[in-house]
Amino acid sequence: MSHWLRLKLFLQPPISFAASLGWILAIAIVTLFWGLGDIGLIDETEPLFVEASRQMLLTGDWVTPYFDGVTRFDKPPLIYWLMVLCFKVFGVSEWAARVPSALAALGAILLCFYVLRQHSPRLNPDPDSTPVQPQRTMWAAWLGATMLMLNLNTYFWGRTGYADMLLMACMGGSLLAFFLGYAQVENPNIQGRWYGAFYVLTALAVLTKGPIAIILPAAIIGGFLLYLGNLRAVIREMKLGYGVLAIAVLALPWYILVTLANPNTFIQSFFGYHNLERFSSVVNQHSGPWYFHFVVILAGFLPWSAYLPAALFQTQPWRRKAWQGRSRSEQLGLYATLWFAVVLGFFTLSSTKYFSYTLPLMPAAAILVSLSWTDAILDSPVYPPHRWDLSRWFNVVLMAGLSWALFSCAPWLTQDPWMPTLGAKIAEANIPLYGGALWAVATVAAALCVLWRSNGLWLVNAIAFLLFINVVLHPAVAIVDRARQLPLREMAKAAVAAHQPQQEIIMIGFRKPSLVYYTQRHVEYLEQPRKLGAYLQKAVRKDPLVITTPQLLADTALTPHQYQTLDRSGVYVLVRLRS
């Protein structure tokens, strides 16, 4: 059987679809689901979500989230609801708490794959009379799904119990659904269904994050349509009034109920502190320079981020007339460019900066780079890759930098006061050696691909990152858990064993919410060790249990005869105070 006959057979829709789905699911198992519950909750944010969901399960109050008996209005309820449903099905566990994030990541990847299978235009706005070939849609979809799966952002946020991956799935899904409807101008029935999906996913995004889930999509879609000059026509075909009504029906009831139940607290906390103040001022000490999110995208989308500058340039957004002359289906590259730019620009302007804020632009980044690579692969018989392509050499440099960072990382990892032995344990497991060698070999292979003008570089990236997950990330995460979180779980277990009725548990000098989840008891936090004496004078309950560090215990000015040491683990000590 000839090469072209085998390729033609493979590209038949059933075979191609089955192979593509198998590829995505196989990588998803390794990236998202393998060992999902093997480590404990990660302080300080993940336990807040998980414990609030556990308390929602216990109280049956699906309107007001609580953490340790205090209302928690950082995020709307959708992530809590999904965790509660998983707790009901699978039982309360770390694995069940993380399933919504993993499934959200997989859903976003599959929808991105579907969009690229349906619409895989050239990235630049030049007219293209050549009909779209099956291999073009196959390459674009495979590359886009692979890039969206194999990066640090998806690996971390898809495996932890935060709301951020759910937001990426809902907001990213809504923006992808809009484009699927927008491109179906010749089939009003299918178009209407996709616009309906856009409104439903927007409502779910509002229940995941709040007003930002309307502001950003409105800016992206509005800017896209204004640029093309068809805003009014598309608004009419979207039936915007019905869509706004659908969003209101799905999302508003919870906002009304929670406001009625907590009239002042909710509005001030959610809309004031967690939305307006996060944009206008620094919240929770999450500050950063103006280029913070550029660095996050560069590192979080490695190794594919090397191609983002060139892909954004290829779309040539300054050629408005050319883009207006393209069919709707061919405007995907422009749409992804505006999507990427609006999200990045908005959070660059925001005063509060955090690693997960730009997560909603990840599908756009994957679309841009996958379309750029598809152009390069299919053009290579006529226009082989240039030997001095800057993006490809940037890819090589990033690999070399990652290799160097891994070889030399052990001394850097001794600076965290909560896990001072991490560097030694990482070195003992040979992770710097294995990881550094892996990326060194990948660097050489990538450089050879560039010099030989081969498009196999994308495969080098994918294989290297898959091996990186298994050789470095999975083992390193387990070591970090044992060094940072296991001592807290052991303290919680010892505290539960020593706990007596009506006895308080106090944590002094730092806030580790995982103690509340693992003790399933109220934990009183005292930030200043010197305040312990004043607190005890007012306390009704006597002989409390205290979890702290030896140094912080000394800072309380307690004498050794005033407490009994019950247990030690890592940097922590558990003591019982004596009256």
C-alpha positions as CSV (number, residue, x, y, z in Angstrom):
1,M,0.0,0.0,0.0
2,S,1.5,3.3,-1.1
3,H,2.1,6.2,1.4
4,W,-0.6,8.4,-0.2
5,L,-3.1,5.6,-0.2
6,R,-2.4,5.0,3.5
7,L,-2.8,8.7,4.2
8,K,-6.0,8.9,2.3
9,L,-7.4,6.0,4.2
10,F,-6.3,7.5,7.5
11,L,-8.0,10.8,6.6
12,Q,-11.4,9.1,6.2
13,P,-13.7,10.8,8.8
14,P,-14.5,7.8,11.0
15,I,-10.8,6.7,11.2
16,S,-9.5,10.2,11.6
17,F,-12.0,11.0,14.3
18,A,-11.4,7.8,16.3
19,A,-7.6,8.3,16.1
20,S,-8.0,12.0,17.1
21,L,-10.2,11.2,20.1
22,G,-7.9,8.4,21.2
23,W,-4.9,10.7,21.0
24,I,-6.7,13.4,23.1
25,L,-8.0,11.0,25.7
26,A,-4.6,9.2,26.1
27,I,-2.8,12.5,26.7
28,A,-5.6,13.7,29.0
29,I,-5.2,10.6,31.2
30,V,-1.5,11.3,31.6
31,T,-1.9,15.1,32.0
32,L,-5.1,15.6,33.9
33,F,-6.3,12.4,35.5
34,W,-3.3,10.3,36.4
35,G,-2.7,10.5,40.2
36,L,-5.3,13.3,40.5
37,G,-6.0,12.5,44.2
38,D,-2.5,11.3,45.2
39,I,-1.5,14.5,46.9
40,G,-3.2,16.5,49.7
41,L,-4.8,19.9,49.3
42,I,-2.4,22.7,48.5
43,D,-2.4,25.6,50.9
44,E,-3.4,28.3,50.9
45,T,-6.3,28.6,48.3
46,E,-7.4,25.1,47.3
47,P,-8.6,24.1,50.8
48,L,-10.8,27.2,50.9
49,F,-12.7,25.9,47.9
50,V,-12.8,22.3,49.0
51,E,-13.8,22.9,52.6
52,A,-16.5,25.4,51.6
53,S,-17.9,22.7,49.4
54,R,-17.7,20.1,52.2
55,Q,-19.5,22.5,54.5
56,M,-22.1,23.2,51.8
57,L,-22.7,19.4,51.6
58,L,-23.1,19.1,55.4
59,T,-25.4,22.2,55.8
60,G,-27.5,21.7,52.7
61,D,-27.2,25.5,52.1
62,W,-26.6,25.8,48.4
63,V,-26.9,29.6,48.4
64,T,-24.3,30.9,50.9
65,P,-20.8,29.3,50.9
66,Y,-19.1,29.1,54.2
67,F,-15.5,28.4,55.3
68,D,-15.0,27.5,58.9
69,G,-18.3,29.1,59.7
70,V,-17.6,32.4,58.0
71,T,-19.2,33.4,54.7
72,R,-17.0,33.1,51.7
73,F,-17.9,35.3,48.7
74,D,-14.6,35.2,46.7
75,K,-16.3,33.3,43.9
76,P,-19.9,32.5,42.8
77,P,-21.2,29.1,43.6
78,L,-20.8,26.9,40.4
79,I,-17.4,25.4,41.5
80,Y,-18.9,24.6,44.9
81,W,-22.0,23.1,43.4
82,L,-19.9,20.8,41.1
83,M,-17.6,19.8,44.0
84,V,-20.6,18.9,46.1
85,L,-22.1,16.8,43.3
86,C,-18.8,15.0,43.0
87,F,-18.7,14.5,46.8
88,K,-22.2,13.0,46.6
89,V,-21.2,10.6,43.9
90,F,-17.6,9.7,44.8
91,G,-17.4,10.6,48.5
92,V,-15.5,13.5,50.1
93,S,-11.8,13.3,48.9
94,E,-9.1,15.3,47.2
95,W,-9.8,13.4,44.0
96,A,-13.5,14.2,43.9
97,A,-12.7,17.9,44.6
98,R,-10.4,18.0,41.6
99,V,-12.6,16.2,39.1
100,P,-14.5,19.3,38.1
101,S,-11.3,21.1,37.1
102,A,-10.0,18.1,35.2
103,L,-13.3,17.6,33.3
104,A,-13.5,21.3,32.6
105,A,-10.0,21.2,31.0
106,L,-10.9,18.2,28.9
107,G,-14.1,19.9,27.8
108,A,-12.3,23.0,26.7
109,I,-9.7,20.9,24.8
110,L,-12.4,18.9,23.0
111,L,-14.3,22.0,22.0
112,C,-11.1,23.7,20.7
113,F,-10.4,20.5,18.8
114,Y,-13.9,20.6,17.3
115,V,-13.6,24.3,16.3
116,L,-10.3,23.6,14.5
117,R,-11.8,20.5,12.7
118,Q,-14.6,22.7,11.4
119,H,-12.6,25.9,10.7
120,S,-8.9,25.8,9.9
121,P,-8.2,28.8,7.7
122,R,-4.8,30.3,6.9
123,L,-3.6,32.6,9.6
124,N,-3.0,35.7,7.4
125,P,-5.8,37.7,5.7
126,D,-4.6,37.0,2.1
127,P,-7.3,35.5,-0.1
128,D,-7.0,31.7,-0.5
129,S,-9.0,30.1,-3.4
130,T,-7.7,26.6,-2.5
131,P,-10.4,24.5,-0.9
132,V,-9.7,23.3,2.6
133,Q,-8.0,19.9,2.5
134,P,-8.8,17.2,5.0
135,Q,-5.2,17.1,6.1
136,R,-5.4,20.8,7.0
137,T,-8.3,20.4,9.4
138,M,-6.6,17.3,10.8
139,W,-3.3,19.0,11.5
140,A,-4.9,22.1,12.9
141,A,-7.2,20.2,15.3
142,W,-4.5,17.8,16.5
143,L,-2.0,20.5,17.0
144,G,-4.4,22.8,18.8
145,A,-5.6,20.1,21.2
146,T,-2.1,19.0,21.8
147,M,-0.9,22.5,22.6
148,L,-3.8,23.2,24.9
149,M,-3.1,20.0,26.8
150,L,0.7,19.9,27.0
151,N,1.6,23.1,29.0
152,L,2.2,24.0,32.6
153,N,-1.0,26.1,32.9
154,T,-3.3,23.2,32.0
155,Y,-1.2,20.7,34.0
156,F,-1.5,22.8,37.2
157,W,-4.9,24.4,37.0
158,G,-6.5,21.3,35.5
159,R,-5.4,19.2,38.5
160,T,-6.3,21.4,41.4
161,G,-9.6,22.3,43.1
162,Y,-9.8,26.0,42.0
163,A,-12.4,27.8,40.0
164,D,-9.9,29.0,37.4
165,M,-10.0,26.0,35.0
166,L,-13.8,26.0,35.2
167,L,-13.8,29.6,34.2
168,M,-11.5,28.9,31.2
169,A,-13.9,26.1,30.1
170,C,-17.0,28.2,30.5
171,M,-15.7,31.6,29.2
172,G,-13.5,30.0,26.5
173,G,-16.3,27.6,25.6
174,S,-18.7,30.5,25.2
175,L,-16.3,32.4,22.9
176,L,-15.7,29.2,20.8
177,A,-19.5,28.6,20.7
178,F,-20.0,32.2,19.4
179,F,-17.6,31.7,16.6
180,L,-19.2,28.4,15.6
181,G,-22.5,30.2,15.4
182,Y,-21.0,33.2,13.6
183,A,-19.4,31.0,11.0
184,Q,-22.7,29.1,10.2
185,V,-24.2,32.0,8.2
186,E,-25.6,29.6,5.6
187,N,-27.4,27.3,8.2
188,P,-29.6,29.3,10.5
189,N,-30.8,26.3,12.5
190,I,-27.2,25.2,13.4
191,Q,-26.3,28.8,13.9
192,G,-29.1,29.3,16.4
193,R,-28.0,26.3,18.4
194,W,-24.5,27.5,18.7
195,Y,-25.6,31.0,19.7
196,G,-27.8,29.3,22.3
197,A,-24.8,27.4,23.6
198,F,-22.9,30.7,23.8
199,Y,-25.6,32.2,26.1
200,V,-25.8,29.1,28.3
201,L,-22.0,29.0,28.7
202,T,-21.9,32.7,29.4
203,A,-24.4,32.2,32.2
204,L,-22.3,29.4,33.6
205,A,-19.2,31.6,33.4
206,V,-21.1,34.3,35.4
207,L,-21.9,31.7,38.0
208,T,-18.2,30.8,38.1
209,K,-16.5,34.2,38.2
210,G,-19.0,37.0,38.1
211,P,-19.2,40.2,36.0
212,I,-15.9,39.7,34.3
213,A,-17.5,36.7,32.5
214,I,-19.7,39.3,30.7
215,I,-17.2,42.2,30.4
216,L,-14.4,40.3,28.6
217,P,-16.6,38.3,26.1
218,A,-18.5,41.5,25.3
219,A,-15.2,43.4,24.7
220,I,-13.8,40.6,22.6
221,I,-16.9,40.0,20.4
222,G,-17.9,43.6,20.3
223,G,-14.3,44.6,19.2
224,F,-14.3,41.8,16.6
225,L,-17.6,42.8,15.0
226,L,-16.9,46.6,15.1
227,Y,-13.6,45.9,13.4
228,L,-15.3,44.0,10.6
229,G,-18.2,46.4,10.4
230,N,-21.0,43.9,10.9
231,L,-21.9,44.5,14.5
232,R,-25.6,45.3,13.9
233,A,-26.2,42.4,11.5
234,V,-24.7,39.9,13.9
235,I,-26.6,41.3,16.9
236,R,-29.8,40.8,15.0
237,E,-29.0,37.2,14.0
238,M,-27.9,36.4,17.6
239,K,-31.3,37.5,18.9
240,L,-29.4,39.4,21.7
241,G,-32.5,40.3,23.7
242,Y,-33.5,36.7,24.1
243,G,-29.9,35.8,24.9
244,V,-29.6,38.4,27.7
245,L,-32.9,37.1,29.0
246,A,-31.6,33.5,29.0
247,I,-28.4,34.6,30.9
248,A,-30.5,36.4,33.4
249,V,-32.8,33.5,34.0
250,L,-29.9,31.1,34.5
251,A,-27.5,33.3,36.5
252,L,-29.5,35.9,38.3
253,P,-31.6,33.7,40.7
254,W,-28.5,32.8,42.8
255,Y,-27.4,36.5,42.9
256,I,-30.8,37.5,44.1
257,L,-31.1,34.7,46.7
258,V,-27.6,35.3,48.1
259,T,-28.2,39.1,48.3
260,L,-31.4,38.5,50.2
261,A,-29.7,36.1,52.6
262,N,-26.7,38.4,53.1
263,P,-27.8,41.9,52.0
264,N,-24.8,43.9,53.0
265,T,-22.0,41.4,53.3
266,F,-22.4,39.9,49.8
267,I,-22.5,43.2,47.9
268,Q,-19.6,44.7,49.8
269,S,-17.4,41.5,49.7
270,F,-18.2,40.2,46.2
271,F,-18.8,43.2,44.0
272,G,-16.7,45.6,46.1
273,Y,-13.7,43.8,47.4
274,H,-13.4,40.8,45.0
275,N,-14.2,42.6,41.8
276,L,-13.8,46.4,41.8
277,E,-10.9,46.5,44.4
278,R,-9.0,43.7,42.7
279,F,-8.9,45.8,39.5
280,S,-8.2,49.2,41.0
281,S,-5.9,48.2,43.9
282,V,-3.6,45.3,45.0
283,V,-5.6,42.7,47.0
284,N,-4.0,39.9,49.1
285,Q,-0.5,41.2,48.3
286,H,-0.9,39.9,44.7
287,S,1.1,42.6,43.0
288,G,3.5,42.5,40.1
289,P,5.2,44.5,37.4
290,W,3.3,45.5,34.3
291,Y,4.8,42.6,32.3
292,F,3.8,40.0,34.9
293,H,1.3,38.3,32.7
294,F,3.7,38.3,29.7
295,V,6.1,36.2,31.8
296,V,3.3,33.9,33.1
297,I,2.2,33.2,29.5
298,L,5.8,32.6,28.3
299,A,6.4,30.1,31.1
300,G,2.9,28.7,31.4
301,F,2.5,28.0,27.7
302,L,6.0,26.5,27.2
303,P,7.2,25.4,24.7
304,W,4.5,26.7,22.4
305,S,4.8,30.3,23.7
306,A,7.9,30.7,21.5
307,Y,5.6,31.0,18.5
308,L,3.0,33.4,19.9
309,P,4.7,36.7,18.7
310,A,5.1,35.4,15.2
311,A,1.5,34.0,15.1
312,L,0.1,37.3,16.3
313,F,2.1,39.1,13.7
314,Q,1.0,36.7,10.9
315,T,-2.7,37.7,11.5
316,Q,-1.8,41.3,10.3
317,P,-4.7,42.9,12.1
318,W,-3.8,46.3,10.5
319,R,-5.1,44.9,7.2
320,R,-8.8,45.6,7.9
321,K,-10.0,45.6,4.3
322,A,-8.4,42.2,3.7
323,W,-10.0,40.7,6.7
324,Q,-13.4,42.2,5.8
325,G,-13.1,40.4,2.4
326,R,-12.6,37.0,4.0
327,S,-15.5,34.7,4.7
328,R,-16.7,34.4,8.3
329,S,-15.2,30.9,8.6
330,E,-11.8,32.3,7.5
331,Q,-11.8,35.0,10.3
332,L,-10.9,32.6,13.1
333,G,-7.3,33.9,13.3
334,L,-8.4,37.5,13.7
335,Y,-10.9,36.5,16.3
336,A,-8.3,34.6,18.3
337,T,-6.0,37.6,18.1
338,L,-8.5,40.0,19.5
339,W,-9.5,37.4,22.2
340,F,-5.8,37.0,23.2
341,A,-5.1,40.8,23.2
342,V,-8.3,41.8,25.2
343,V,-7.7,39.3,28.0
344,L,-4.0,40.1,28.2
345,G,-4.6,43.8,28.0
346,F,-7.3,43.8,30.7
347,F,-5.3,41.9,33.3
348,T,-2.1,43.9,32.5
349,L,-4.1,47.0,33.5
350,S,-5.4,45.4,36.6
351,S,-3.6,46.3,39.8
352,T,-4.0,42.8,41.3
353,K,-2.1,40.2,39.4
354,Y,-2.2,36.5,39.8
355,F,-0.9,33.5,37.8
356,S,-4.4,32.2,36.8
357,Y,-5.9,35.5,35.6
358,T,-4.9,35.0,32.0
359,L,-6.0,31.4,31.8
360,P,-9.1,32.3,29.7
361,L,-6.8,33.3,26.8
362,M,-5.2,29.8,26.5
363,P,-7.7,28.5,23.8
364,A,-6.9,31.6,21.7
365,A,-3.2,31.0,22.1
366,A,-3.6,27.4,21.1
367,I,-5.6,28.3,18.0
368,L,-3.1,31.0,16.9
369,V,-0.1,28.7,17.2
370,S,-1.8,25.7,15.8
371,L,-2.9,27.6,12.7
372,S,0.6,29.0,12.3
373,W,2.1,25.6,12.5
374,T,-0.5,24.1,10.1
375,D,0.4,26.8,7.5
376,A,4.1,25.9,8.0
377,I,3.6,22.1,7.7
378,L,1.4,22.3,4.6
379,D,3.5,24.9,2.9
380,S,6.7,23.0,3.5
381,P,6.8,21.1,0.2
382,V,7.0,24.5,-1.6
383,Y,8.4,26.7,1.1
384,P,10.5,24.7,3.6
385,P,11.0,26.3,7.0
386,H,13.8,28.8,7.1
387,R,16.9,27.7,8.7
388,W,17.2,31.0,10.7
389,D,13.5,31.2,11.7
390,L,13.6,33.3,14.9
391,S,10.6,31.6,16.5
392,R,12.1,28.1,16.1
393,W,15.4,29.2,17.5
394,F,13.5,30.9,20.4
395,N,12.0,27.4,21.0
396,V,15.5,25.9,21.2
397,V,16.6,28.7,23.6
398,L,13.7,28.1,25.9
399,M,14.4,24.4,26.0
400,A,18.1,25.1,26.8
401,G,17.0,27.5,29.5
402,L,14.7,24.9,31.0
403,S,17.4,22.4,31.0
404,W,19.8,24.7,32.8
405,A,17.1,25.7,35.3
406,L,16.5,22.0,36.2
407,F,20.2,21.1,36.4
408,S,20.7,24.0,38.9
409,C,17.3,24.0,40.7
410,A,18.2,22.1,43.9
411,P,20.0,25.0,45.8
412,W,17.1,27.4,44.9
413,L,14.6,25.1,46.5
414,T,15.9,25.5,50.1
415,Q,14.5,29.0,50.5
416,D,10.9,28.2,51.4
417,P,10.6,28.2,55.2
418,W,7.8,25.7,55.1
419,M,9.9,23.1,53.3
420,P,13.6,23.8,53.9
421,T,14.6,20.2,52.9
422,L,12.9,20.3,49.5
423,G,16.1,20.9,47.5
424,A,17.8,18.0,49.1
425,K,14.9,15.7,48.5
426,I,14.5,16.8,44.9
427,A,18.2,16.2,44.4
428,E,18.0,12.8,46.2
429,A,15.4,11.7,43.7
430,N,17.7,12.7,40.8
431,I,14.9,14.9,39.4
432,P,17.3,17.8,38.4
433,L,19.5,15.3,36.6
434,Y,16.7,13.5,34.8
435,G,14.8,16.7,33.9
436,G,17.9,18.6,32.9
437,A,19.1,15.7,30.7
438,L,15.6,15.4,29.1
439,W,15.5,19.0,28.0
440,A,19.2,18.9,27.0
441,V,18.4,16.0,24.6
442,A,15.3,17.8,23.4
443,T,17.3,21.0,22.8
444,V,19.7,19.1,20.6
445,A,16.9,17.4,18.7
446,A,15.1,20.7,18.3
447,A,18.2,22.4,17.0
448,L,18.7,19.6,14.5
449,C,15.1,20.0,13.3
450,V,15.7,23.7,12.7
451,L,19.0,23.2,10.9
452,W,17.5,20.4,8.8
453,R,14.4,22.6,8.1
454,S,12.2,19.9,9.5
455,N,8.6,20.4,10.8
456,G,9.2,17.5,13.2
457,L,10.0,20.2,15.8
458,W,6.4,20.2,17.0
459,L,6.6,16.5,17.7
460,V,9.9,17.0,19.6
461,N,8.1,19.5,21.8
462,A,5.1,17.2,22.4
463,I,7.1,14.1,23.2
464,A,9.5,16.1,25.4
465,F,6.7,17.7,27.4
466,L,4.9,14.3,27.8
467,L,8.1,12.8,29.2
468,F,8.6,15.9,31.3
469,I,5.2,15.3,33.0
470,N,6.1,11.7,33.8
471,V,9.8,12.1,34.6
472,V,9.8,15.4,36.4
473,L,6.4,16.9,37.2
474,H,4.5,13.9,38.7
475,P,7.5,12.8,40.9
476,A,8.3,16.4,41.9
477,V,4.7,17.2,42.9
478,A,4.7,14.2,45.1
479,I,7.9,15.3,46.8
480,V,6.6,18.8,47.3
481,D,3.5,17.4,48.9
482,R,5.5,15.3,51.3
483,A,7.7,18.2,52.2
484,R,5.1,21.0,52.4
485,Q,1.6,19.5,53.0
486,L,2.1,16.1,54.6
487,P,3.4,17.6,57.9
488,L,0.2,19.7,58.2
489,R,-1.9,16.6,57.6
490,E,0.0,14.8,60.3
491,M,-0.5,17.7,62.6
492,A,-4.2,17.6,61.8
493,K,-4.3,13.9,62.5
494,A,-2.5,14.3,65.8
495,A,-4.7,17.2,66.8
496,V,-7.9,15.2,66.2
497,A,-6.5,12.3,68.2
498,A,-5.7,14.6,71.1
499,H,-8.7,16.8,70.8
500,Q,-11.2,16.8,73.7
501,P,-14.8,18.1,73.7
502,Q,-15.0,21.9,73.8
503,Q,-11.3,22.2,73.3
504,E,-10.0,24.9,70.9
505,I,-7.4,24.4,68.1
506,I,-5.3,27.5,67.5
507,M,-2.8,28.1,64.7
508,I,-0.2,30.8,65.5
509,G,1.8,32.9,63.1
510,F,0.4,31.7,59.7
511,R,-2.8,30.6,58.0
512,K,-3.0,27.1,56.6
513,P,-6.7,26.5,55.7
514,S,-6.0,22.8,55.0
515,L,-6.1,22.3,58.8
516,V,-9.8,23.1,58.8
517,Y,-10.5,20.5,56.1
518,Y,-8.3,17.7,57.7
519,T,-9.4,18.3,61.3
520,Q,-13.0,19.0,60.3
521,R,-13.1,21.4,63.3
522,H,-12.9,25.1,63.8
523,V,-9.4,26.5,63.8
524,E,-8.6,29.9,65.4
525,Y,-5.9,31.8,63.6
526,L,-3.6,34.2,65.5
527,E,-1.3,36.1,63.1
528,Q,0.8,37.6,65.9
529,P,2.4,35.2,68.5
530,R,2.5,37.9,71.1
531,K,-1.3,38.2,71.0
532,L,-1.7,34.7,72.4
533,G,-1.7,35.8,76.0
534,A,-4.4,38.4,75.5
535,Y,-6.5,35.9,73.5
536,L,-6.2,33.3,76.3
537,Q,-7.4,35.7,78.9
538,K,-10.6,36.2,77.0
539,A,-11.1,32.6,76.0
540,V,-13.8,30.5,77.6
541,R,-12.3,27.2,76.7
542,K,-9.2,26.1,78.6
543,D,-6.1,24.1,77.6
544,P,-6.3,24.7,73.8
545,L,-4.2,22.8,71.3
546,V,-1.7,24.9,69.4
547,I,-0.1,24.3,66.0
548,T,2.9,26.5,65.2
549,T,6.6,26.3,64.7
550,P,9.2,26.1,67.5
551,Q,10.4,29.7,66.7
552,L,6.9,31.1,66.7
553,L,6.2,29.2,69.9
554,A,9.2,30.8,71.5
555,D,7.9,34.2,70.3
556,T,4.7,33.7,72.3
557,A,6.8,34.2,75.5
558,L,5.3,30.9,76.9
559,T,7.6,29.0,79.3
560,P,8.2,25.3,78.8
561,H,6.1,24.4,81.9
562,Q,3.1,26.2,80.3
563,Y,2.6,23.7,77.5
564,Q,3.0,20.0,76.7
565,T,4.5,19.0,73.4
566,L,2.3,16.3,71.7
567,D,3.8,15.9,68.3
568,R,6.2,17.2,65.7
569,S,6.3,17.0,61.9
570,G,8.4,18.9,59.4
571,V,8.7,22.5,60.7
572,Y,5.5,22.2,62.8
573,V,4.9,21.4,66.4
574,L,1.7,20.5,68.2
575,V,1.4,21.5,71.9
576,R,-1.3,21.5,74.6
577,L,-1.4,24.6,76.8
578,R,-1.7,24.1,80.5
579,S,-3.9,26.3,82.6
